[in-house]
């Protein structure tokens, strides 16, 4: 059974300050920007967008919350 990411430890900057780690494992940050997601999309559109990004392998979404 695969471990879920949050079961490996907290996300932090490695001691060498060059990359993130999740516990002891390097974390690959594959992000998309959706700055106005909370202001412009309906709840249904937001779910559709997040499912789409998950299917494409994104693991970080950058959004602005006001």
mmCIF file of the N, C-alpha and C atoms, coordinates in Angstrom:
data_MODEL
# 
_entry.id   MODEL 
# 
loop_
_atom_site.group_PDB 
_atom_site.id 
_atom_site.type_symbol 
_atom_site.label_atom_id 
_atom_site.label_alt_id 
_atom_site.label_comp_id 
_atom_site.label_asym_id 
_atom_site.label_entity_id 
_atom_site.label_seq_id 
_atom_site.pdbx_PDB_ins_code 
_atom_site.Cartn_x 
_atom_site.Cartn_y 
_atom_site.Cartn_z 
_atom_site.occupancy 
_atom_site.B_iso_or_equiv 
_atom_site.pdbx_formal_charge 
_atom_site.auth_seq_id 
_atom_site.auth_comp_id 
_atom_site.auth_asym_id 
_atom_site.auth_atom_id 
_atom_site.pdbx_PDB_model_num 
ATOM 1   N N  . UNK A 1 1  ? 0.841   -1.184 0.000   1.00 0.00 ? 1  UNK A N  1 
ATOM 2   C CA . UNK A 1 1  ? 0.000   0.000  0.000   1.00 0.00 ? 1  UNK A CA 1 
ATOM 3   C C  . UNK A 1 1  ? 0.885   1.247  0.000   1.00 0.00 ? 1  UNK A C  1 
ATOM 4   N N  . UNK A 1 2  ? 0.593   2.177  -0.888  1.00 0.00 ? 2  UNK A N  1 
ATOM 5   C CA . UNK A 1 2  ? 1.369   3.419  -0.970  1.00 0.00 ? 2  UNK A CA 1 
ATOM 6   C C  . UNK A 1 2  ? 1.049   4.342  0.196   1.00 0.00 ? 2  UNK A C  1 
ATOM 7   N N  . UNK A 1 3  ? 2.084   5.031  0.649   1.00 0.00 ? 3  UNK A N  1 
ATOM 8   C CA . UNK A 1 3  ? 1.903   6.047  1.688   1.00 0.00 ? 3  UNK A CA 1 
ATOM 9   C C  . UNK A 1 3  ? 1.328   7.310  1.082   1.00 0.00 ? 3  UNK A C  1 
ATOM 10  N N  . UNK A 1 4  ? 0.452   7.956  1.809   1.00 0.00 ? 4  UNK A N  1 
ATOM 11  C CA . UNK A 1 4  ? -0.039  9.266  1.386   1.00 0.00 ? 4  UNK A CA 1 
ATOM 12  C C  . UNK A 1 4  ? 1.041   10.285 1.736   1.00 0.00 ? 4  UNK A C  1 
ATOM 13  N N  . UNK A 1 5  ? 1.175   11.374 0.972   1.00 0.00 ? 5  UNK A N  1 
ATOM 14  C CA . UNK A 1 5  ? 2.260   12.339 1.196   1.00 0.00 ? 5  UNK A CA 1 
ATOM 15  C C  . UNK A 1 5  ? 2.340   12.856 2.626   1.00 0.00 ? 5  UNK A C  1 
ATOM 16  N N  . UNK A 1 6  ? 1.204   13.136 3.253   1.00 0.00 ? 6  UNK A N  1 
ATOM 17  C CA . UNK A 1 6  ? 1.217   13.701 4.606   1.00 0.00 ? 6  UNK A CA 1 
ATOM 18  C C  . UNK A 1 6  ? 1.636   12.682 5.661   1.00 0.00 ? 6  UNK A C  1 
ATOM 19  N N  . UNK A 1 7  ? 1.730   11.395 5.289   1.00 0.00 ? 7  UNK A N  1 
ATOM 20  C CA . UNK A 1 7  ? 2.185   10.380 6.232   1.00 0.00 ? 7  UNK A CA 1 
ATOM 21  C C  . UNK A 1 7  ? 3.713   10.301 6.280   1.00 0.00 ? 7  UNK A C  1 
ATOM 22  N N  . UNK A 1 8  ? 4.397   10.985 5.380   1.00 0.00 ? 8  UNK A N  1 
ATOM 23  C CA . UNK A 1 8  ? 5.861   10.944 5.324   1.00 0.00 ? 8  UNK A CA 1 
ATOM 24  C C  . UNK A 1 8  ? 6.507   12.010 6.192   1.00 0.00 ? 8  UNK A C  1 
ATOM 25  N N  . UNK A 1 9  ? 5.751   12.950 6.693   1.00 0.00 ? 9  UNK A N  1 
ATOM 26  C CA . UNK A 1 9  ? 6.301   14.034 7.494   1.00 0.00 ? 9  UNK A CA 1 
ATOM 27  C C  . UNK A 1 9  ? 5.876   15.373 6.934   1.00 0.00 ? 9  UNK A C  1 
ATOM 28  N N  . UNK A 1 10 ? 6.364   16.425 7.574   1.00 0.00 ? 10 UNK A N  1 
ATOM 29  C CA . UNK A 1 10 ? 5.967   17.759 7.145   1.00 0.00 ? 10 UNK A CA 1 
ATOM 30  C C  . UNK A 1 10 ? 6.782   18.220 5.940   1.00 0.00 ? 10 UNK A C  1 
ATOM 31  N N  . UNK A 1 11 ? 6.201   19.122 5.187   1.00 0.00 ? 11 UNK A N  1 
ATOM 32  C CA . UNK A 1 11 ? 6.900   19.727 4.055   1.00 0.00 ? 11 UNK A CA 1 
ATOM 33  C C  . UNK A 1 11 ? 7.813   20.816 4.609   1.00 0.00 ? 11 UNK A C  1 
ATOM 34  N N  . UNK A 1 12 ? 9.099   20.726 4.287   1.00 0.00 ? 12 UNK A N  1 
ATOM 35  C CA . UNK A 1 12 ? 10.054  21.700 4.805   1.00 0.00 ? 12 UNK A CA 1 
ATOM 36  C C  . UNK A 1 12 ? 11.178  21.894 3.797   1.00 0.00 ? 12 UNK A C  1 
ATOM 37  N N  . UNK A 1 13 ? 11.972  22.927 4.015   1.00 0.00 ? 13 UNK A N  1 
ATOM 38  C CA . UNK A 1 13 ? 13.148  23.173 3.190   1.00 0.00 ? 13 UNK A CA 1 
ATOM 39  C C  . UNK A 1 13 ? 14.280  22.291 3.715   1.00 0.00 ? 13 UNK A C  1 
ATOM 40  N N  . UNK A 1 14 ? 14.971  21.613 2.825   1.00 0.00 ? 14 UNK A N  1 
ATOM 41  C CA . UNK A 1 14 ? 16.072  20.740 3.208   1.00 0.00 ? 14 UNK A CA 1 
ATOM 42  C C  . UNK A 1 14 ? 17.177  21.541 3.873   1.00 0.00 ? 14 UNK A C  1 
ATOM 43  N N  . UNK A 1 15 ? 18.002  20.891 4.659   1.00 0.00 ? 15 UNK A N  1 
ATOM 44  C CA . UNK A 1 15 ? 19.113  21.545 5.368   1.00 0.00 ? 15 UNK A CA 1 
ATOM 45  C C  . UNK A 1 15 ? 20.026  22.329 4.432   1.00 0.00 ? 15 UNK A C  1 
ATOM 46  N N  . UNK A 1 16 ? 20.218  21.819 3.205   1.00 0.00 ? 16 UNK A N  1 
ATOM 47  C CA . UNK A 1 16 ? 21.116  22.507 2.264   1.00 0.00 ? 16 UNK A CA 1 
ATOM 48  C C  . UNK A 1 16 ? 20.449  23.715 1.589   1.00 0.00 ? 16 UNK A C  1 
ATOM 49  N N  . UNK A 1 17 ? 19.171  23.973 1.912   1.00 0.00 ? 17 UNK A N  1 
ATOM 50  C CA . UNK A 1 17 ? 18.415  25.136 1.392   1.00 0.00 ? 17 UNK A CA 1 
ATOM 51  C C  . UNK A 1 17 ? 18.220  25.121 -0.119  1.00 0.00 ? 17 UNK A C  1 
ATOM 52  N N  . UNK A 1 18 ? 18.290  23.931 -0.736  1.00 0.00 ? 18 UNK A N  1 
ATOM 53  C CA . UNK A 1 18 ? 18.185  23.861 -2.195  1.00 0.00 ? 18 UNK A CA 1 
ATOM 54  C C  . UNK A 1 18 ? 16.880  23.253 -2.687  1.00 0.00 ? 18 UNK A C  1 
ATOM 55  N N  . UNK A 1 19 ? 16.140  22.563 -1.832  1.00 0.00 ? 19 UNK A N  1 
ATOM 56  C CA . UNK A 1 19 ? 14.882  21.952 -2.263  1.00 0.00 ? 19 UNK A CA 1 
ATOM 57  C C  . UNK A 1 19 ? 14.009  21.618 -1.059  1.00 0.00 ? 19 UNK A C  1 
ATOM 58  N N  . UNK A 1 20 ? 12.736  21.317 -1.350  1.00 0.00 ? 20 UNK A N  1 
ATOM 59  C CA . UNK A 1 20 ? 11.796  20.898 -0.320  1.00 0.00 ? 20 UNK A CA 1 
ATOM 60  C C  . UNK A 1 20 ? 11.921  19.407 -0.076  1.00 0.00 ? 20 UNK A C  1 
ATOM 61  N N  . UNK A 1 21 ? 11.588  19.000 1.135   1.00 0.00 ? 21 UNK A N  1 
ATOM 62  C CA . UNK A 1 21 ? 11.479  17.575 1.436   1.00 0.00 ? 21 UNK A CA 1 
ATOM 63  C C  . UNK A 1 21 ? 10.153  17.328 2.130   1.00 0.00 ? 21 UNK A C  1 
ATOM 64  N N  . UNK A 1 22 ? 9.651   16.125 1.947   1.00 0.00 ? 22 UNK A N  1 
ATOM 65  C CA . UNK A 1 22 ? 8.467   15.658 2.641   1.00 0.00 ? 22 UNK A CA 1 
ATOM 66  C C  . UNK A 1 22 ? 8.965   14.540 3.538   1.00 0.00 ? 22 UNK A C  1 
ATOM 67  N N  . UNK A 1 23 ? 9.224   14.852 4.810   1.00 0.00 ? 23 UNK A N  1 
ATOM 68  C CA . UNK A 1 23 ? 9.930   13.912 5.665   1.00 0.00 ? 23 UNK A CA 1 
ATOM 69  C C  . UNK A 1 23 ? 11.365  13.865 5.182   1.00 0.00 ? 23 UNK A C  1 
ATOM 70  N N  . UNK A 1 24 ? 11.829  12.683 4.783   1.00 0.00 ? 24 UNK A N  1 
ATOM 71  C CA . UNK A 1 24 ? 13.186  12.528 4.238   1.00 0.00 ? 24 UNK A CA 1 
ATOM 72  C C  . UNK A 1 24 ? 13.204  12.434 2.721   1.00 0.00 ? 24 UNK A C  1 
ATOM 73  N N  . UNK A 1 25 ? 12.046  12.535 2.095   1.00 0.00 ? 25 UNK A N  1 
ATOM 74  C CA . UNK A 1 25 ? 11.919  12.365 0.651   1.00 0.00 ? 25 UNK A CA 1 
ATOM 75  C C  . UNK A 1 25 ? 11.874  13.725 -0.053  1.00 0.00 ? 25 UNK A C  1 
ATOM 76  N N  . UNK A 1 26 ? 12.675  13.930 -1.108  1.00 0.00 ? 26 UNK A N  1 
ATOM 77  C CA . UNK A 1 26 ? 12.578  15.184 -1.868  1.00 0.00 ? 26 UNK A CA 1 
ATOM 78  C C  . UNK A 1 26 ? 11.152  15.366 -2.411  1.00 0.00 ? 26 UNK A C  1 
ATOM 79  N N  . UNK A 1 27 ? 10.667  16.602 -2.397  1.00 0.00 ? 27 UNK A N  1 
ATOM 80  C CA . UNK A 1 27 ? 9.316   16.926 -2.850  1.00 0.00 ? 27 UNK A CA 1 
ATOM 81  C C  . UNK A 1 27 ? 9.412   17.671 -4.172  1.00 0.00 ? 27 UNK A C  1 
ATOM 82  N N  . UNK A 1 28 ? 8.811   17.097 -5.209  1.00 0.00 ? 28 UNK A N  1 
ATOM 83  C CA . UNK A 1 28 ? 8.774   17.756 -6.514  1.00 0.00 ? 28 UNK A CA 1 
ATOM 84  C C  . UNK A 1 28 ? 7.549   18.645 -6.581  1.00 0.00 ? 28 UNK A C  1 
ATOM 85  N N  . UNK A 1 29 ? 7.755   19.945 -6.722  1.00 0.00 ? 29 UNK A N  1 
ATOM 86  C CA . UNK A 1 29 ? 6.696   20.941 -6.706  1.00 0.00 ? 29 UNK A CA 1 
ATOM 87  C C  . UNK A 1 29 ? 6.228   21.170 -8.136  1.00 0.00 ? 29 UNK A C  1 
ATOM 88  N N  . UNK A 1 30 ? 5.081   20.597 -8.506  1.00 0.00 ? 30 UNK A N  1 
ATOM 89  C CA . UNK A 1 30 ? 4.493   20.816 -9.825  1.00 0.00 ? 30 UNK A CA 1 
ATOM 90  C C  . UNK A 1 30 ? 3.228   21.633 -9.616  1.00 0.00 ? 30 UNK A C  1 
ATOM 91  N N  . UNK A 1 31 ? 3.315   22.921 -9.885  1.00 0.00 ? 31 UNK A N  1 
ATOM 92  C CA . UNK A 1 31 ? 2.238   23.843 -9.524  1.00 0.00 ? 31 UNK A CA 1 
ATOM 93  C C  . UNK A 1 31 ? 1.550   24.459 -10.731 1.00 0.00 ? 31 UNK A C  1 
ATOM 94  N N  . UNK A 1 32 ? 0.323   24.883 -10.484 1.00 0.00 ? 32 UNK A N  1 
ATOM 95  C CA . UNK A 1 32 ? -0.443  25.661 -11.440 1.00 0.00 ? 32 UNK A CA 1 
ATOM 96  C C  . UNK A 1 32 ? -0.957  26.883 -10.688 1.00 0.00 ? 32 UNK A C  1 
ATOM 97  N N  . UNK A 1 33 ? -1.152  27.980 -11.391 1.00 0.00 ? 33 UNK A N  1 
ATOM 98  C CA . UNK A 1 33 ? -1.684  29.185 -10.754 1.00 0.00 ? 33 UNK A CA 1 
ATOM 99  C C  . UNK A 1 33 ? -3.147  29.363 -11.100 1.00 0.00 ? 33 UNK A C  1 
ATOM 100 N N  . UNK A 1 34 ? -3.924  29.606 -10.082 1.00 0.00 ? 34 UNK A N  1 
ATOM 101 C CA . UNK A 1 34 ? -5.355  29.874 -10.241 1.00 0.00 ? 34 UNK A CA 1 
ATOM 102 C C  . UNK A 1 34 ? -5.688  31.028 -9.314  1.00 0.00 ? 34 UNK A C  1 
ATOM 103 N N  . UNK A 1 35 ? -5.047  32.160 -9.551  1.00 0.00 ? 35 UNK A N  1 
ATOM 104 C CA . UNK A 1 35 ? -5.128  33.281 -8.625  1.00 0.00 ? 35 UNK A CA 1 
ATOM 105 C C  . UNK A 1 35 ? -6.550  33.666 -8.257  1.00 0.00 ? 35 UNK A C  1 
ATOM 106 N N  . UNK A 1 36 ? -7.442  33.691 -9.216  1.00 0.00 ? 36 UNK A N  1 
ATOM 107 C CA . UNK A 1 36 ? -8.809  34.161 -8.948  1.00 0.00 ? 36 UNK A CA 1 
ATOM 108 C C  . UNK A 1 36 ? -9.823  33.027 -8.821  1.00 0.00 ? 36 UNK A C  1 
ATOM 109 N N  . UNK A 1 37 ? -9.352  31.829 -8.542  1.00 0.00 ? 37 UNK A N  1 
ATOM 110 C CA . UNK A 1 37 ? -10.243 30.673 -8.456  1.00 0.00 ? 37 UNK A CA 1 
ATOM 111 C C  . UNK A 1 37 ? -11.383 30.911 -7.462  1.00 0.00 ? 37 UNK A C  1 
ATOM 112 N N  . UNK A 1 38 ? -11.088 31.418 -6.275  1.00 0.00 ? 38 UNK A N  1 
ATOM 113 C CA . UNK A 1 38 ? -12.111 31.602 -5.253  1.00 0.00 ? 38 UNK A CA 1 
ATOM 114 C C  . UNK A 1 38 ? -13.049 32.767 -5.563  1.00 0.00 ? 38 UNK A C  1 
ATOM 115 N N  . UNK A 1 39 ? -12.586 33.729 -6.332  1.00 0.00 ? 39 UNK A N  1 
ATOM 116 C CA . UNK A 1 39 ? -13.426 34.885 -6.644  1.00 0.00 ? 39 UNK A CA 1 
ATOM 117 C C  . UNK A 1 39 ? -14.275 34.687 -7.904  1.00 0.00 ? 39 UNK A C  1 
ATOM 118 N N  . UNK A 1 40 ? -13.779 33.884 -8.846  1.00 0.00 ? 40 UNK A N  1 
ATOM 119 C CA . UNK A 1 40 ? -14.440 33.817 -10.154 1.00 0.00 ? 40 UNK A CA 1 
ATOM 120 C C  . UNK A 1 40 ? -15.181 32.507 -10.444 1.00 0.00 ? 40 UNK A C  1 
ATOM 121 N N  . UNK A 1 41 ? -14.796 31.405 -9.801  1.00 0.00 ? 41 UNK A N  1 
ATOM 122 C CA . UNK A 1 41 ? -15.394 30.114 -10.135 1.00 0.00 ? 41 UNK A CA 1 
ATOM 123 C C  . UNK A 1 41 ? -16.488 29.731 -9.144  1.00 0.00 ? 41 UNK A C  1 
ATOM 124 N N  . UNK A 1 42 ? -17.478 29.003 -9.664  1.00 0.00 ? 42 UNK A N  1 
ATOM 125 C CA . UNK A 1 42 ? -18.485 28.428 -8.778  1.00 0.00 ? 42 UNK A CA 1 
ATOM 126 C C  . UNK A 1 42 ? -17.865 27.221 -8.084  1.00 0.00 ? 42 UNK A C  1 
ATOM 127 N N  . UNK A 1 43 ? -18.548 26.698 -7.101  1.00 0.00 ? 43 UNK A N  1 
ATOM 128 C CA . UNK A 1 43 ? -18.045 25.522 -6.389  1.00 0.00 ? 43 UNK A CA 1 
ATOM 129 C C  . UNK A 1 43 ? -17.876 24.335 -7.351  1.00 0.00 ? 43 UNK A C  1 
ATOM 130 N N  . UNK A 1 44 ? -18.840 24.144 -8.234  1.00 0.00 ? 44 UNK A N  1 
ATOM 131 C CA . UNK A 1 44 ? -18.768 23.055 -9.219  1.00 0.00 ? 44 UNK A CA 1 
ATOM 132 C C  . UNK A 1 44 ? -17.576 23.245 -10.162 1.00 0.00 ? 44 UNK A C  1 
ATOM 133 N N  . UNK A 1 45 ? -17.371 24.459 -10.640 1.00 0.00 ? 45 UNK A N  1 
ATOM 134 C CA . UNK A 1 45 ? -16.229 24.744 -11.522 1.00 0.00 ? 45 UNK A CA 1 
ATOM 135 C C  . UNK A 1 45 ? -14.905 24.531 -10.793 1.00 0.00 ? 45 UNK A C  1 
ATOM 136 N N  . UNK A 1 46 ? -14.853 24.881 -9.512  1.00 0.00 ? 46 UNK A N  1 
ATOM 137 C CA . UNK A 1 46 ? -13.640 24.690 -8.721  1.00 0.00 ? 46 UNK A CA 1 
ATOM 138 C C  . UNK A 1 46 ? -13.321 23.212 -8.585  1.00 0.00 ? 46 UNK A C  1 
ATOM 139 N N  . UNK A 1 47 ? -14.328 22.401 -8.253  1.00 0.00 ? 47 UNK A N  1 
ATOM 140 C CA . UNK A 1 47 ? -14.110 20.952 -8.153  1.00 0.00 ? 47 UNK A CA 1 
ATOM 141 C C  . UNK A 1 47 ? -13.629 20.374 -9.485  1.00 0.00 ? 47 UNK A C  1 
ATOM 142 N N  . UNK A 1 48 ? -14.251 20.812 -10.580 1.00 0.00 ? 48 UNK A N  1 
ATOM 143 C CA . UNK A 1 48 ? -13.857 20.325 -11.905 1.00 0.00 ? 48 UNK A CA 1 
ATOM 144 C C  . UNK A 1 48 ? -12.396 20.695 -12.200 1.00 0.00 ? 48 UNK A C  1 
ATOM 145 N N  . UNK A 1 49 ? -12.028 21.932 -11.904 1.00 0.00 ? 49 UNK A N  1 
ATOM 146 C CA . UNK A 1 49 ? -10.659 22.404 -12.120 1.00 0.00 ? 49 UNK A CA 1 
ATOM 147 C C  . UNK A 1 49 ? -9.662  21.583 -11.290 1.00 0.00 ? 49 UNK A C  1 
ATOM 148 N N  . UNK A 1 50 ? -9.959  21.397 -10.000 1.00 0.00 ? 50 UNK A N  1 
ATOM 149 C CA . UNK A 1 50 ? -9.033  20.659 -9.132  1.00 0.00 ? 50 UNK A CA 1 
ATOM 150 C C  . UNK A 1 50 ? -8.909  19.193 -9.532  1.00 0.00 ? 50 UNK A C  1 
ATOM 151 N N  . UNK A 1 51 ? -10.026 18.576 -9.927  1.00 0.00 ? 51 UNK A N  1 
ATOM 152 C CA . UNK A 1 51 ? -9.957  17.186 -10.413 1.00 0.00 ? 51 UNK A CA 1 
ATOM 153 C C  . UNK A 1 51 ? -9.095  17.094 -11.665 1.00 0.00 ? 51 UNK A C  1 
ATOM 154 N N  . UNK A 1 52 ? -9.269  18.049 -12.578 1.00 0.00 ? 52 UNK A N  1 
ATOM 155 C CA . UNK A 1 52 ? -8.488  18.084 -13.808 1.00 0.00 ? 52 UNK A CA 1 
ATOM 156 C C  . UNK A 1 52 ? -7.001  18.196 -13.513 1.00 0.00 ? 52 UNK A C  1 
ATOM 157 N N  . UNK A 1 53 ? -6.635  19.082 -12.604 1.00 0.00 ? 53 UNK A N  1 
ATOM 158 C CA . UNK A 1 53 ? -5.213  19.255 -12.265 1.00 0.00 ? 53 UNK A CA 1 
ATOM 159 C C  . UNK A 1 53 ? -4.655  18.022 -11.570 1.00 0.00 ? 53 UNK A C  1 
ATOM 160 N N  . UNK A 1 54 ? -5.455  17.385 -10.729 1.00 0.00 ? 54 UNK A N  1 
ATOM 161 C CA . UNK A 1 54 ? -5.014  16.146 -10.067 1.00 0.00 ? 54 UNK A CA 1 
ATOM 162 C C  . UNK A 1 54 ? -4.740  15.063 -11.109 1.00 0.00 ? 54 UNK A C  1 
ATOM 163 N N  . UNK A 1 55 ? -5.632  14.921 -12.082 1.00 0.00 ? 55 UNK A N  1 
ATOM 164 C CA . UNK A 1 55 ? -5.456  13.928 -13.150 1.00 0.00 ? 55 UNK A CA 1 
ATOM 165 C C  . UNK A 1 55 ? -4.191  14.196 -13.957 1.00 0.00 ? 55 UNK A C  1 
ATOM 166 N N  . UNK A 1 56 ? -3.807  15.467 -14.072 1.00 0.00 ? 56 UNK A N  1 
ATOM 167 C CA . UNK A 1 56 ? -2.602  15.825 -14.828 1.00 0.00 ? 56 UNK A CA 1 
ATOM 168 C C  . UNK A 1 56 ? -1.329  15.732 -13.989 1.00 0.00 ? 56 UNK A C  1 
ATOM 169 N N  . UNK A 1 57 ? -1.458  15.443 -12.693 1.00 0.00 ? 57 UNK A N  1 
ATOM 170 C CA . UNK A 1 57 ? -0.287  15.233 -11.856 1.00 0.00 ? 57 UNK A CA 1 
ATOM 171 C C  . UNK A 1 57 ? 0.176   16.433 -11.056 1.00 0.00 ? 57 UNK A C  1 
ATOM 172 N N  . UNK A 1 58 ? -0.567  17.526 -11.103 1.00 0.00 ? 58 UNK A N  1 
ATOM 173 C CA . UNK A 1 58 ? -0.188  18.688 -10.303 1.00 0.00 ? 58 UNK A CA 1 
ATOM 174 C C  . UNK A 1 58 ? -0.353  18.357 -8.813  1.00 0.00 ? 58 UNK A C  1 
ATOM 175 N N  . UNK A 1 59 ? 0.557   18.866 -7.987  1.00 0.00 ? 59 UNK A N  1 
ATOM 176 C CA . UNK A 1 59 ? 0.429   18.630 -6.548  1.00 0.00 ? 59 UNK A CA 1 
ATOM 177 C C  . UNK A 1 59 ? 0.385   19.926 -5.747  1.00 0.00 ? 59 UNK A C  1 
ATOM 178 N N  . UNK A 1 60 ? 0.429   21.072 -6.412  1.00 0.00 ? 60 UNK A N  1 
ATOM 179 C CA . UNK A 1 60 ? 0.339   22.377 -5.744  1.00 0.00 ? 60 UNK A CA 1 
ATOM 180 C C  . UNK A 1 60 ? -0.513  23.295 -6.624  1.00 0.00 ? 60 UNK A C  1 
ATOM 181 N N  . UNK A 1 61 ? -1.469  23.977 -5.993  1.00 0.00 ? 61 UNK A N  1 
ATOM 182 C CA . UNK A 1 61 ? -2.262  25.003 -6.687  1.00 0.00 ? 61 UNK A CA 1 
ATOM 183 C C  . UNK A 1 61 ? -2.052  26.306 -5.922  1.00 0.00 ? 61 UNK A C  1 
ATOM 184 N N  . UNK A 1 62 ? -1.625  27.335 -6.653  1.00 0.00 ? 62 UNK A N  1 
ATOM 185 C CA . UNK A 1 62 ? -1.411  28.645 -6.047  1.00 0.00 ? 62 UNK A CA 1 
ATOM 186 C C  . UNK A 1 62 ? -2.626  29.501 -6.324  1.00 0.00 ? 62 UNK A C  1 
ATOM 187 N N  . UNK A 1 63 ? -3.299  29.943 -5.255  1.00 0.00 ? 63 UNK A N  1 
ATOM 188 C CA . UNK A 1 63 ? -4.504  30.741 -5.410  1.00 0.00 ? 63 UNK A CA 1 
ATOM 189 C C  . UNK A 1 63 ? -4.493  31.868 -4.395  1.00 0.00 ? 63 UNK A C  1 
ATOM 190 N N  . UNK A 1 64 ? -5.213  32.916 -4.709  1.00 0.00 ? 64 UNK A N  1 
ATOM 191 C CA . UNK A 1 64 ? -5.323  34.080 -3.844  1.00 0.00 ? 64 UNK A CA 1 
ATOM 192 C C  . UNK A 1 64 ? -6.661  34.012 -3.127  1.00 0.00 ? 64 UNK A C  1 
ATOM 193 N N  . UNK A 1 65 ? -6.618  34.094 -1.815  1.00 0.00 ? 65 UNK A N  1 
ATOM 194 C CA . UNK A 1 65 ? -7.836  34.041 -1.017  1.00 0.00 ? 65 UNK A CA 1 
ATOM 195 C C  . UNK A 1 65 ? -8.001  35.364 -0.283  1.00 0.00 ? 65 UNK A C  1 
ATOM 196 N N  . UNK A 1 66 ? -9.061  36.077 -0.610  1.00 0.00 ? 66 UNK A N  1 
ATOM 197 C CA . UNK A 1 66 ? -9.318  37.378 0.031   1.00 0.00 ? 66 UNK A CA 1 
ATOM 198 C C  . UNK A 1 66 ? -10.392 37.250 1.066   1.00 0.00 ? 66 UNK A C  1 
# 
